[in-house]
Amino acid sequence: MAEVLLCCIFEYLNGYRLSWHSQQRLGSLMARKLLLIVCAIVPGMAGVAVFGYYALVDWGALQLAYQNYEAVINQNSGLEAIFVAHGSQNIHRINLFAEGTWTLLSALLAIVGIHGLSTRRA
């Protein structure tokens, strides 16, 4: 099975078909689909789920940190307390940006895999 998978990858990368029997071509097509599912679609969907979850968690933490920042400003606290509150909400802002970016990149990986499954090779 591993040899068929490696031959399928070699065939796909070189862009030509080896002279095999029709059953092996069908196995090669199935190996290509399996490779797309295992290497692109499943990791992409898992990334969307994991990074999306943590982006939502950071969104909630950002809301709390921003409310704290507004409360510190409204209390006319010292400049040091304002800087600390501002830094705290900026940490959550940066984390949310990074996890949102990873969510979108994971979605793109899954979409590329789905596109590869839906198109036929000439």
Secondary structure, 3 states (H helix, E strand, C coil): CHHHHHHHHHHHHHCCCCCCCHHHHHHHHHHHHHHHHHHHHHHHHHHHHHHHHHHHHHHHHHHHHHHHHHHHHHCCCCHHHHHHHHHHHHHHHHHHHHHHHHHHHHHHHHHHHHHHHHCCCC
